[in-house]
Amino acid sequence: MRWVRLRLAEWATGVGMDRDGVDDLVLAAYEALANVADHAYPDGPGDAWVEADRYAPDQLVVVVTDRGRWRPPPSDPGLRGRGMTLIAALAEKVAVQRGDAGTRVVMHWRV
């Protein structure tokens, strides 16, 4: 996943995001991808997709999609299980879309 983080950082920097914003975007996307790896495919490996786009002069969106199954978080996550909380703190807006076809985490930032 290192190359994904590097590519996202290059892209976000190239569209004018400041260093703190780039760090937030990269970490949030990484957390969403880590959630796919940890939770979406309990029966074995599976795929994840990352899309990044500038949809207005000052708006960026990163979408992480899988085709796995949504599992509700445990009531006590212990030492782990705080990825979605972290994503919500890093992005300006987050929407999680769950369905039979998988999960999409849509994260927004302002440049």
C-alpha positions as CSV (number, residue, x, y, z in Angstrom):
1,M,0.0,0.0,0.0
2,R,3.0,2.3,0.2
3,W,2.8,3.2,-3.5
4,V,-0.9,4.1,-3.1
5,R,0.0,6.5,-0.2
6,L,2.8,8.0,-2.3
7,R,0.6,8.5,-5.3
8,L,-2.2,10.1,-3.3
9,A,0.3,12.5,-1.7
10,E,1.7,13.4,-5.1
11,W,-1.8,14.0,-6.5
12,A,-3.1,16.0,-3.5
13,T,0.0,18.2,-3.5
14,G,-0.3,18.7,-7.3
15,V,-3.9,20.0,-7.0
16,G,-2.9,22.5,-4.3
17,M,-3.6,20.9,-1.0
18,D,-1.3,22.1,1.9
19,R,1.1,19.7,3.7
20,D,-1.3,19.1,6.7
21,G,-4.2,18.4,4.3
22,V,-2.1,16.0,2.3
23,D,-1.1,14.1,5.4
24,D,-4.8,13.9,6.6
25,L,-5.9,12.7,3.2
26,V,-3.2,10.1,2.9
27,L,-3.8,8.8,6.4
28,A,-7.6,8.6,6.0
29,A,-7.3,6.7,2.7
30,Y,-4.8,4.4,4.3
31,E,-7.2,3.7,7.2
32,A,-10.0,3.0,4.8
33,L,-7.8,0.5,2.9
34,A,-6.7,-1.1,6.1
35,N,-10.3,-1.6,7.0
36,V,-10.8,-3.4,3.7
37,A,-7.8,-5.6,4.5
38,D,-8.9,-6.3,8.0
39,H,-12.7,-6.6,7.7
40,A,-14.2,-6.8,4.3
41,Y,-13.1,-10.3,3.3
42,P,-13.1,-12.6,6.3
43,D,-12.9,-15.7,4.1
44,G,-9.7,-14.7,2.3
45,P,-8.2,-12.0,0.1
46,G,-10.2,-9.6,-1.9
47,D,-9.9,-6.4,-3.9
48,A,-10.1,-2.7,-3.0
49,W,-10.3,0.3,-5.3
50,V,-9.1,3.9,-4.6
51,E,-10.4,6.8,-6.7
52,A,-9.4,10.4,-6.1
53,D,-10.9,13.4,-7.9
54,R,-11.2,17.1,-7.8
55,Y,-14.8,17.8,-8.3
56,A,-14.8,21.6,-7.9
57,P,-12.0,24.1,-7.9
58,D,-11.7,23.7,-4.1
59,Q,-13.1,20.2,-3.4
60,L,-11.4,16.9,-3.4
61,V,-12.9,13.5,-2.9
62,V,-11.3,10.1,-2.2
63,V,-13.4,6.9,-2.5
64,V,-12.3,3.5,-1.2
65,T,-14.5,0.7,-2.4
66,D,-14.5,-3.1,-1.8
67,R,-16.8,-5.9,-2.7
68,G,-16.7,-7.5,0.7
69,R,-19.2,-7.7,3.5
70,W,-19.9,-5.0,6.1
71,R,-19.4,-6.1,9.7
72,P,-20.7,-3.8,12.4
73,P,-17.9,-2.6,14.8
74,P,-17.8,-4.3,18.2
75,S,-19.1,-2.4,21.1
76,D,-15.6,-2.6,22.7
77,P,-13.0,-2.5,20.0
78,G,-10.1,-3.0,22.4
79,L,-6.8,-1.7,21.2
80,R,-8.0,-1.7,17.5
81,G,-11.2,-0.7,15.7
82,R,-10.9,3.0,15.6
83,G,-10.3,3.5,11.9
84,M,-13.6,5.0,11.1
85,T,-13.3,7.4,14.0
86,L,-9.9,8.5,12.8
87,I,-11.2,8.9,9.2
88,A,-14.1,11.0,10.4
89,A,-11.6,13.2,12.3
90,L,-9.3,13.6,9.3
91,A,-11.8,14.3,6.5
92,E,-14.1,17.2,6.4
93,K,-17.0,15.0,5.4
94,V,-17.3,11.2,5.3
95,A,-20.1,9.0,4.0
96,V,-20.1,5.2,4.3
97,Q,-22.3,3.4,1.8
98,R,-22.9,-0.3,2.6
99,G,-24.7,-2.8,0.5
100,D,-24.8,-6.3,-0.9
101,A,-22.2,-5.3,-3.5
102,G,-19.7,-4.1,-0.9
103,T,-18.8,-0.9,0.9
104,R,-17.8,2.6,-0.2
105,V,-16.1,5.1,2.0
106,V,-16.4,8.6,0.5
107,M,-14.1,11.2,2.0
108,H,-14.2,14.9,1.2
109,W,-11.7,17.7,1.7
110,R,-11.5,21.4,0.8
111,V,-8.3,22.6,-0.9
